[in-house]
Amino acid sequence: MRRKLIAGNWKMNGGLAANESLLKALMASVEVDVSEPVVSSEVLVCVPALFLAQCAELLAGSKIAVGAQDVSAHKSGAYTGEISSAMLADYACKYVIVGHSERRAYHHETDEVVAQKALQALRLGICPIVCVGETLEQREAGKTFEVVAMQLQAVMDVLDEGALARIVVAYEPVWAIGTGKTATPVMAQEVHAHLRSLLAQRDETVASKLRILYGGSMKPDNAVELMAMPDIDGGLIGGASLNAADFLAIIRAA
Ligand code: PGA
């Protein structure tokens, strides 16, 4: 059985004071809830890099892990403004999001760059959350399966089975991100099953164990239905992760 992962993606939000009150509210409830066997999910917050030190310190010893939202495709050196996987590892980062559609769209990240980022993260023992997803135009053209397959394939191409087993995939339809439009559980399940079948063509054991998260307007009122689907192993949550009550409700839904 795959353990569910509930990951918050704060995006470019937060501030020292706001982070502290949000994390304290989360910790107060998560610490209580995880002692009950029903709440067995893994909980993670992916924060802007500048807040990693603060969040790692606040969350030390808690049940909530900290992750980053991006990592350089390069190991080290003359890459002004970039943050390496070794730097993330220094801040107790367990996870890093790679290939979020906002980075693909606004920062022109290609499938190959995303694959290199996943590789760099894994080198330092950080789990990459590899995001894939189609735009509305691509969905309407019937290209959803093709698009997500290409995005996933680029990552599979650079990883051996051992490394592949250590990643998380997140299916995030671009048209559902921050729009309030969610893929229906059936629509999402279809794509998740497709992704798992692609992984199974490479290695069945890896495919059966690998977690595939759904992201795109996941909220307390749709989380239960989405996560009840057989191939949906958690969520990557943007907007709702900035509100303690909403994020906690999604954690409980898992
Ligand atoms: P959203 O964002 O939950 O605000 O739609 C999800 C994401 O982009 O990771």
Boltz pocket constraint, residues with backbone or C-beta under 6 A from the ligand:
constraints:
  - pocket:
      binder: B
      contacts: [[A, 9], [A, 172], [A, 176], [A, 177], [A, 178], [A, 179], [A, 180], [A, 215], [A, 216], [A, 217], [A, 218], [A, 236], [A, 237], [A, 238], [A, 239], [A, 240]]
      max_distance: 6.0
